[in-house]
Amino acid sequence: MGLGAFCNFSTEATGVSKKFPGIRPYLATLAGNFRMPVLREYLMSGGICPVNRDTIDYLLSKNGSGNAIIIVVGGAAESLSSMPGKNAVTLRNRKGFVKLALRHGADLVPIYSFGENEVYKQVIFEEGSWGRWVQKKFQKYIGFAPCIFHVGEPITIPKLEHPTQQDIDLYHAMYMEALRKLSPS
């Protein structure tokens, strides 16, 4: 659960419309969340959409420019490494968002919510253990901590109908470097 992303882009808690006038943010979450009836309506009422290629293609091509898709790239895999005092980012092999940005010529904007790892207090089990298997199936959330939110400079992306793997790797590396620059240490 991207609490920082939700608070900053699905609400006006931090004045996102004043900071980014003319930009309509769409927070994207796992498509599986939209299969549960009550949760689906709750998510949709907050302007949240499924994070899949069809949805992203549609949103980045509708009404010209000004649509922004906010994706918690590390997703559920990253949340399993979440523990107080440790910042872990699952990004190295997550390149699909770069490929879609290249196809649409959509800028990549690195964002990191410092303190997000303080939100969930969970037991960390070793990979391959029974506890880790259970944890992956049922993630438990306890506690809340305010997040400090940082946004980096946009990375201008060319529109490439058929980006090569070299193009994807180049912009992915640029994104990872820009994200590193947001770190306080």
C-alpha positions as CSV (number, residue, x, y, z in Angstrom):
1,M,0.0,0.0,0.0
2,G,1.5,3.3,-1.1
3,L,0.3,5.5,1.8
4,G,2.5,8.4,0.8
5,A,1.4,8.2,-2.9
6,F,-2.2,8.1,-1.8
7,C,-2.0,11.0,0.6
8,N,-0.1,13.2,-1.8
9,F,-1.9,12.4,-5.1
10,S,-5.3,11.1,-4.3
11,T,-6.2,13.8,-1.8
12,E,-5.5,17.5,-1.6
13,A,-3.7,17.0,1.8
14,T,-0.5,18.5,0.4
15,G,-1.9,20.8,-2.2
16,V,-0.8,18.8,-5.2
17,S,-3.1,20.7,-7.6
18,K,-1.4,24.0,-6.6
19,K,2.1,22.5,-6.9
20,F,1.4,20.9,-10.3
21,P,-1.3,23.0,-12.0
22,G,-2.8,21.5,-15.1
23,I,-1.7,18.0,-14.1
24,R,-4.3,15.4,-13.4
25,P,-2.8,12.6,-11.2
26,Y,-4.1,9.0,-11.4
27,L,-2.8,6.7,-8.7
28,A,-2.5,3.2,-10.0
29,T,-2.7,0.0,-7.9
30,L,-2.8,-3.7,-8.5
31,A,-5.5,-4.8,-10.9
32,G,-6.5,-7.6,-8.5
33,N,-7.8,-5.0,-6.1
34,F,-10.5,-4.2,-8.5
35,R,-11.9,-7.7,-8.3
36,M,-13.3,-7.2,-4.8
37,P,-16.7,-5.5,-5.0
38,V,-16.6,-3.1,-2.0
39,L,-12.9,-2.3,-2.3
40,R,-13.3,-1.6,-6.1
41,E,-15.9,1.1,-5.5
42,Y,-13.8,2.6,-2.7
43,L,-10.7,2.8,-4.9
44,M,-12.6,4.2,-7.9
45,S,-14.2,6.9,-5.7
46,G,-10.7,8.1,-4.9
47,G,-9.7,8.2,-8.6
48,I,-7.5,5.2,-8.3
49,C,-7.0,3.0,-11.4
50,P,-5.5,-0.4,-12.2
51,V,-1.8,-0.5,-13.0
52,N,-1.9,-2.3,-16.3
53,R,-0.8,-1.5,-19.8
54,D,-4.3,-0.9,-21.2
55,T,-5.2,1.6,-18.5
56,I,-1.9,3.4,-18.7
57,D,-2.0,3.6,-22.5
58,Y,-5.5,5.0,-22.3
59,L,-4.7,7.6,-19.6
60,L,-1.5,8.8,-21.3
61,S,-3.2,9.2,-24.6
62,K,-6.6,10.8,-23.5
63,N,-7.2,14.5,-23.8
64,G,-3.7,15.3,-24.9
65,S,-1.2,16.0,-22.1
66,G,-1.5,16.7,-18.4
67,N,-2.3,13.2,-17.3
68,A,0.1,11.7,-14.8
69,I,0.2,8.1,-13.6
70,I,1.6,7.5,-10.2
71,I,2.9,4.0,-9.8
72,V,4.5,2.4,-6.7
73,V,7.0,0.6,-8.8
74,G,8.2,-1.8,-6.1
75,G,4.6,-2.7,-5.2
76,A,3.8,-5.7,-3.0
77,A,7.3,-7.2,-3.4
78,E,8.9,-4.0,-1.9
79,S,6.4,-3.9,1.0
80,L,7.7,-7.3,2.2
81,S,11.1,-5.7,2.8
82,S,9.6,-2.8,4.7
83,M,10.9,-2.4,8.2
84,P,11.6,0.6,10.5
85,G,15.0,2.1,9.9
86,K,15.6,0.4,6.6
87,N,15.0,1.8,3.1
88,A,14.7,-0.9,0.5
89,V,13.6,-0.2,-3.1
90,T,12.6,-2.9,-5.5
91,L,13.4,-1.3,-8.9
92,R,16.3,-2.9,-10.6
93,N,14.2,-5.4,-12.7
94,R,11.1,-3.2,-13.0
95,K,11.3,-1.6,-16.4
96,G,7.8,-1.8,-17.8
97,F,7.0,1.7,-16.7
98,V,10.0,3.1,-18.6
99,K,8.9,1.3,-21.8
100,L,5.4,2.7,-21.5
101,A,6.8,6.2,-20.9
102,L,8.9,5.9,-24.0
103,R,6.0,4.8,-26.1
104,H,4.0,7.9,-25.0
105,G,6.8,10.4,-24.6
106,A,5.7,10.8,-21.0
107,D,8.2,12.3,-18.6
108,L,9.4,10.2,-15.7
109,V,9.4,12.0,-12.3
110,P,11.2,10.2,-9.5
111,I,9.3,10.3,-6.2
112,Y,10.2,8.8,-2.9
113,S,8.2,8.9,0.3
114,F,10.7,8.9,3.1
115,G,9.2,7.3,6.2
116,E,6.9,4.9,4.3
117,N,8.9,2.0,5.8
118,E,7.9,3.2,9.2
119,V,4.2,2.7,8.5
120,Y,4.1,-1.1,8.6
121,K,5.5,-2.9,11.6
122,Q,5.9,-6.5,10.5
123,V,8.0,-9.5,11.2
124,I,10.5,-10.1,8.4
125,F,10.9,-13.8,7.5
126,E,13.7,-15.2,5.4
127,E,13.0,-15.9,1.7
128,G,11.8,-19.4,1.2
129,S,10.5,-19.8,4.7
130,W,6.9,-20.8,5.6
131,G,6.5,-17.5,7.4
132,R,7.6,-15.6,4.3
133,W,5.1,-17.5,2.2
134,V,2.2,-16.7,4.6
135,Q,3.4,-13.1,4.7
136,K,3.3,-12.8,1.0
137,K,-0.3,-14.0,1.1
138,F,-1.5,-11.9,4.0
139,Q,0.3,-8.7,4.6
140,K,-0.6,-7.2,8.0
141,Y,-0.6,-3.5,8.6
142,I,-0.1,-2.0,12.1
143,G,0.7,1.6,12.9
144,F,1.0,4.9,11.1
145,A,3.9,7.3,10.7
146,P,3.8,10.6,8.8
147,C,5.8,10.4,5.5
148,I,8.2,13.1,4.2
149,F,7.6,13.3,0.5
150,H,10.2,14.2,-2.1
151,V,9.9,14.8,-5.8
152,G,12.8,15.0,-8.2
153,E,13.3,16.8,-11.4
154,P,11.4,15.3,-14.4
155,I,13.3,13.2,-16.8
156,T,12.3,14.2,-20.3
157,I,11.4,11.2,-22.4
158,P,11.2,11.0,-26.2
159,K,8.2,9.4,-27.8
160,L,9.4,6.1,-29.3
161,E,6.7,3.9,-30.8
162,H,9.0,0.9,-30.6
163,P,11.6,1.5,-27.9
164,T,14.6,-0.8,-28.0
165,Q,15.9,-2.6,-24.9
166,Q,18.8,-0.1,-25.0
167,D,16.4,2.8,-24.9
168,I,14.5,1.2,-21.9
169,D,17.8,0.5,-20.1
170,L,19.1,4.0,-20.6
171,Y,16.0,5.8,-19.2
172,H,15.6,3.2,-16.4
173,A,19.2,3.9,-15.4
174,M,18.5,7.7,-15.5
175,Y,15.4,7.1,-13.3
176,M,17.3,5.0,-10.8
177,E,20.1,7.7,-10.6
178,A,17.5,10.5,-10.1
179,L,15.9,8.5,-7.3
180,R,19.2,8.0,-5.6
181,K,19.7,11.7,-5.6
182,L,16.5,12.1,-3.5
183,S,18.1,10.1,-0.7
184,P,19.1,12.2,2.3
185,S,22.4,10.3,2.8
